[in-house]
Amino acid sequence: MTTPAGDPIPLPVEVMLARQVEHIPAADQLPGGCAYEPKFDGYRLIILTGPVRLQTRSGRIVTEIFPEVAGAAARLPGGSVLDGELVLWRDGKVDFAALQRRALSAADSQEMRLPTNVALFDLLAYEGTDWRDRPYEERRSGLTALLAPIGPPLQVTPVTTDPQEAADWYRNMHAVGIEGLVVKGLAQPYRPGRREWLKLRHAEPREAMAIGFTGPRARPDALVLDLGEGPVVSAPLTQPVLGQIARILAREPAAGAALSGVAMAYTPLLEPLPVEVRQGTTRYTRTVVTRLRPDL
């Protein structure tokens, strides 16, 4: 996709990132003092206006998949760029599995009726002017003013500068699907690709690439993963992941191959598939595929 002449930031927009920490940062740990935000469990989403485009972290344009978000974004001034997290609330909590079903479903499916929201946390550009060099505090103020007349599905992410309140969020919000906290310096500029924010998760997942599967195509037993250290066979797939994989495999022809270093054969995927895994070490190490990550 080409970038319209009025875009202040070229496509694809590269996002700022966070590095993992083990404890809630002190109030003065980042430049200008710390701002603490809840970390939602969804898809990173960039909103560009004039015309409206919705971009995932990987650069994929998904405007047509989330028309309710695009419709609300059309009320924003042209030449604006906003950063946030696309989430789906269901039964009082964030439901990432439902969001995945929505993203992978056909346009006329029942899942498309599940409404999404965007928890927005940064203003990268406004009316054609790039704001990324401005401090977070100023960008946040501009974002709040910009979204005030809009309302759902575009909402400002909650924020606090009180470490104790942040600790309460971390402890109490996990039950409604909040992954943890993201911590930002009030004086920090927005640095694309830099891990200068901090994040504290209840459990740290790991990204991997699925390169194949074992078992029958209609109901695979496990995925073969590339973790950067050679192929690894995952633990048996859970029912939600199994269903998603089966739907993908139904559309992909593939040929069998021998898995080097493991005494079994696997069927390679036509294209590697991003997934999220968790690894636990007890007597044996098990790599559990927790979800697909088509947004990556």
Secondary structure, DSSP 4 states (H G I P E B T S, - for coil): -PPPTT-SSPSSPPPPEEEE-SSPPPTTSSTT-EEEEEEESSEEEEEETTTTEEEETTS-B-GGG-HHHHHHHTTSPTT-EEEEEEE-EETTEE-HHHHHHHHHS-TTSGGGGS--EEEEEEEEEETTEE-TTS-HHHHHHHHHHHHTTT-TTEEEPP-BS-HHHHHHHHHHGGGGTEEEEEEEETT----TT-EEEEEEESS--EEEEEEEEES-SSS-SEEEEE-SSSEEEPSPPPHHHHHHHHHHHTT-----EE-TTSSSEEEEEEEEEEEEEEEEESSSEEEEEEEE-TT-
